[in-house]
């Protein structure tokens, strides 16, 4: 049986079908499946939907004898969704169990004609044009854009760097860089490959570049934005385009976000795309594309996710467990979801999901139905992998696979009774007749043998069966795990006969069952007597119809004695037989135990104390059912301490002391046992190993050897607690050793390598770190850089290697590249930051990266400090008199080429616009001079003259404030504030002073405005004192009631202004200052006189004469 079990191996796939089978209707498809095992497994196909067997479909589906599933070519109208668009699984089974493949998704594609098209793309000058190959959706999944065709003749293939004008991405996009009018003359077609048919064809039409002329600056805008998250499998290439449209054409670059808000600049390929080659987990992170121009900035963040390698294995891969013992499998995987199968059926009770890198499947008590093939199917990111383990039953209780039947017959013929049992270990079969051993005579022959399948066949052959051979026969299959029995009557016609019964020892306190060994058939009654009394005589006694006497809770005094049974037939004929039953106290052992955690080399003592039982007693110690003393185990002694106690002592535990220890105490009544298991399960101990220091490209081999530990051992390897990558070779050397070999080690092979050794005692690990020393290599190689003086410059220098290189910056003496001194200011990432750059910072700089592996890495770059235009004076003032010539000199320092322009009140000056302007420019070693001359200046030439100097690095300006002096403007708003009879108070507003302070005002007065020209030099005038001229004046010495005209004239150092507009006013009247003239009186009657006179002189009227008063007096 052991040999048989060793030869049985569960099925394993040697060729597992693919997860996806896609084919065209014109070609057909085939999925192959093969498995090995012992016995050879049977391979079949089942439907993934319900697990039902796959049956052939004529012309559509063929199941081959070699395990292949074939889909022949078919016509378009013969497409069947249930056949050509379905999920299948391959199943392999033998007597050890059944295993299922992963789902096979079958998709048959009906080939259809298609046209690829390319549309014109509109782009701004100097930008990147993007062409896409447009194909119908029904064929998109099966097409690959292999190349682009320019002008029907020039082929453009996928490449990272392109040809400086064209870049074709792996996605099929075509980028045409820095477009100019010449590019609009070319045409572009795409070429596609149908992967199912192998057919190649070009697009139906060709696209052109249409250049749109901008009307002004256009802020950058991204074209074909990347999705927020881009995933790639480990080892794949990822391409992230960064194309923006704008004017002026923007520049694009990529940075990677590191800790905090830090940004790591990245090497960007031609056209602004970022190529991540053979991505590793370290490449995962957040990347930012930035496009910038003078019109604005646009950016986009992309999260790159690296899908790890999906792996799974089950620990242990094979497990032998005794019936009733627990079993546990651990599914070690990097996946996020798992399911368990047993013999192809899903186990709902299994722990599923992924916790701490795996999930456990526990069988608390293994039964026969639990043995078989277990699968752990791990899934993540749309992919699935599986691992297979086998659970074999070790020790198991016997099972009766064949039982004899009851028989009734006449005396004389031969009779054969047979039982077939199986179990592990191989059971022994015992026979009884009515509870007593079989008769010892020549007619009874007992035979027993074991088949190659492990079954035990036992039979009892009875020659010439006699009446006394009748009774109830029992077969009992027994091994160390348990016992199974079967009984059935053999009836032989004849008179009643009682077979002789041997004495029986009953055990006190237990139940006694004695079957009356009555033969003959038919038997009508069976009775039992004791001491002349027919039983039962108390409640503890029962006589059953089959002639069995049971006595419960046997008592020594009451139940000991001679018992007689009598069998009688219906004719009254009978037979009797007696049996002596003695009642003895059975032995009872006080339980003892072994503490857990017993270690090698310690002492152990076990005491077996028999607390009950009639003497004489026999006490023995067994180890795994063998006499302990017969095993001659080292350092083990047994001592008997009186009649009722025995001690087993082990002075120094070793591996061979492990096992089941049983104290067996027996007397004539019974045998009592008590067992404990001494688990000197020596845990595995791994001989420590280390990896040597290695450089990239070296070869390494390391062995994991278990120098101590119980067999069987399971040795596995992990890297960073995950299964080893496929390129690392694992070679089992013997049952105690495993060797890991790596050829041409790479930096990615660095990590913690763990050897996992497990046995029934525990799991032991040993971890060693492998460091691959990698000489420095540039991640960002420094380049010549220019910076504007006063700004901040960052010289990027980043090197990779292991250990991580130290980056040091040095500056050359002066502007030479011969001697260098170390600098400070280096950032953590190797960047040299210089703030407030000065002219003396210009020169050679060396970045040196060193990690002690190989030669150090260095690069010398030149930093050019560019000077902005600069004026020493930012503002000055100039004054000239009207008509004079004004000359301004503007000298700007800075790098050439430099351009200088002049603005007057915001308008650029040129000789063509105004012939009075003359410009003259000259260039010195480090400055440019511009001279502006304004001839025949006028007041309109006054104002701000801005001299602007520009070079490629910036601009500066200086201002000249010109004042053209002239006579003042006439005073404004001359008005009369106060008017009296002989004076007038005038006021006015200050006029424009002609860019020269007003020194005085003169008020002129006239009575006749027509006299102004003639009396210009004779006018009455009033001069306002210089200093702070007031804006009012009082004119006196006027005549009453007289109209006057006033004008005000302003004076500065250049002369007089024009007079103001005149203002008129009439002075207040006053009493006449003169008397009427020429008074004459003539008598015209005795009582009347006639008086005449002339008015006063007009100069003395002082206003209009309103009336006269004529007075008289009487004289005499």
TAZIKA-V320416 format. One line per field, one symbol per residue. psi: psi as a letter, one per 30 degrees, with the letter a starting at -180 (. if undefined). burial: # if it has 16 or more other C-alpha atoms within 10 Angstrom, else .. Layout:
# TAZIKA-V320416
psi=???
burial=???
This chain:
# TAZIKA-V320416
psi=eeeeeefkklkkkfjkllfkjkllfffllkkkkkllajlklkklklkfefglkkkkjkfekkjlfgfkjkjllllefgkjefefilklkkkkkaffakkkllkjjkjkkjkkklkklklkkkllkfakkkkkjklleffefgkkjflljkhgekkklklefagfekkklfffkkkjkiklfefffllkllklkjfefgkklllelkllkjkkklfakkkkkkkikllekkkklkflkkkjljkkklklklkklklkkakbgkkjklkklkfglkjjkikleffkakkkkkkklffakklkkkjkkjklkklklkklfkkkklkfllkkkkjjlglfkllkkjhfkkjefljlajkhgakkjkjejkleffkakkkjjkkkhflklllklkjkkcklkkkjfkklllkklllelkkkkkkkllljlklkklkljhfllkkjlffkkkkklklffgkkkkljkjkiklefflajkkkkkkafeakklklkkjkkkllkkklkklkkjlkkfakkkkkjikllklkelklklkhgkkllflffkkjlfggkkkjkikkeeefkakkkkkkkafffklllklkkjkklklkkkkkllkklgklkfllkkkkjjjflkklkkkklkkjhgkkefffhkkgklkkkiafgkkkkkjfjkleffkajkkkjkkafelkklkklkjihjjlkkkkkllklkklkflkkkkkjkjfkkkkkkkklkkjhgllklffkkkjkeaffkkkkkkkikleffkakkkkjkkafeakklkkkkjkjkklkkkejkllkkllkkfakkjjkjkkllklkkkkkklkkkbglhekkkkllgklegfkkkjkhkleffkakkkkkkkggjaklklkklkjkjkklkkkekfklkkkllkflkkkkkjkkklklkkkklkkjhfkkkkfefjffkkkkklkaeglkkkkkkjliklefflakjkjkkklffallllkkjkjjkllllkklhklkekkaeglkklllkklkghgkkkelkkkkklfjfffeeegeggkkljkkklciklhlkkkahlklhkklkkkkkkkaffaklkllklklkklkllkkfllllhkkkkkglfgkljkllkllkefgehakjfllkjlllkk.
burial=#......######..##.#.######.####.#####..#########.....#.....####...########....#...#############################....#####.############.#...#..#########.....###.###...#####.#########..#...########.#.....##..######......#####...#.....####..####################......###.#########..##..##.########..########################.####..#.################..#..#####..#####.#..###.###########...#################..##....#.#.....####################.#.....#.....#...#########..#################.#################....######..#############.#####....##....###...######.###..##..#######....######.#########........##....#.#####..#.#.#.#####....#.......#.#.....#######..###.###.################.#########.......###...#..####..###.#######.####.....#.....#####.#..###.############...####.#########..###....####..#.##################..#.#..#.....#...#####..##..############...###.############........###...#...#######.#####.#....##......###.......#########.###.##.########.########.###########.###..######.###.#################.....#........##.#....#..##.#..#####.#########.#.#####.#########.#.......................#...####.............
